Amino acid sequence: MNFGMRFGSIDQENWDWRAAGNFMFGGTGGSLMFMTAAASFPESPPAALGLVSLVIVAAGLGLVWLEIGRPMRFLNVYFNLRTSWMTREAGVAAILFVLALAGVVLGQPILIGLAGLAGLAFVYCQAMMLKASKGIPAWRLPAIVPLVISTGLSEGTALLLLIILFTAPPPDWLSYLLLAFIVLRALAWSNYKAKLAGAKAPKASLDVLAGINLNMQIIGGALPVILILLPLAWPDAASMLNSIAAALVVLTGWYMKFTIVTRAAQTQGFALGQPRRLA
């Protein structure tokens, strides 16, 4: 259908920087737990890595708690498991904390492995929370799901690489895994923008995303890839180059999610069709 006029599209006001913080920190922390468990299995990872993951997830959930109008009623979020992805996210978060803390205290790799799967499920719930927001064109696209998941995995891998670099030489495969996730994130970002444009999203949303596109392509994509590959010719600088690449991946992932949640989140609005000509 051709639309003659659009009106009534406004910025949503329900989720602000605190909600964005949950997607930023929650995605990173959940993915870090998954990558930590996967990288160390069948052994137990250093306890500090698991605890860092939980602290980051808790920081994101804490920001959401601050956003609630009546913080003491936060338990109400657990009462709608059948239909609410927010309830499922909260439930998975509780499972994640129990499994991770038990795994750290008892030193049981199987519990850490299950906590890693819970961390990945947490990221998936966040992606589905956005997709379920039918009134926001920039969120409701199916393409938002692979974008959020690939972004979380790239952040978790980057942060794991960054932490290890401060303690010991990381395995070579970790930087190449990060390289793969950077490529997947770039493809998901490109697909997301194309699908959003095809869905006739509000112009304001498209303009905001167009405004960060170059940063995502260069600072979040091409530059980290170059930095990861440079040690092939300059091995003595591998730690420095990988550290910079990892930091850029995390920061640009946060930048993208903050933008999508707070700046590109215009409501659908209304549209009038072109009047038909009567023969």
Stockholm file with secondary structure:
# STOCKHOLM 1.0

chainA/1-279         MNFGMRFGSIDQENWDWRAAGNFMFGGTGGSLMFMTAAASFPESPPAALGLVSLVIVAAGLGLVWLEIGRPMRFLNVYFNLRTSWMTREAGVAAILFVLALAGVVLGQPILIGLAGLAGLAFVYCQAMMLKASKGIPAWRLPAIVPLVISTGLSEGTALLLLIILFTAPPPDWLSYLLLAFIVLRALAWSNYKAKLAGAKAPKASLDVLAGINLNMQIIGGALPVILILLPLAWPDAASMLNSIAAALVVLTGWYMKFTIVTRAAQTQGFALGQPRRLA
#=GR chainA/1-279 SS CCEEEEECCCBCCSSCHHHHHHHHHHHHHHHHHHHHHHHHTTSCCCHHHHHHHHHHHHHHHHHHHHHSSSGGGGGGGGGCTTTCHHHHHHHHHHHHHHHHHHHHHHTCHHHHHHHHHHHHHHHHHHHHHHHTCTTCHHHHSTTHHHHHHHHHHHHHHHHHHHHHHTTSCCCHHHHHHHHHHHHHHHHHHHHHHHHHHHTTCCHHHHHHHHHHHHHHHIIIIIHHHHHHHGGGTCGGGHHHHHHHHHHHHHHHHHHHHHHHHHTSCBCCCEEEECCCCCC
#=GC SS_cons         CCEEEEECCCBCCSSCHHHHHHHHHHHHHHHHHHHHHHHHTTSCCCHHHHHHHHHHHHHHHHHHHHHSSSGGGGGGGGGCTTTCHHHHHHHHHHHHHHHHHHHHHHTCHHHHHHHHHHHHHHHHHHHHHHHTCTTCHHHHSTTHHHHHHHHHHHHHHHHHHHHHHTTSCCCHHHHHHHHHHHHHHHHHHHHHHHHHHHTTCCHHHHHHHHHHHHHHHIIIIIHHHHHHHGGGTCGGGHHHHHHHHHHHHHHHHHHHHHHHHHTSCBCCCEEEECCCCCC
//
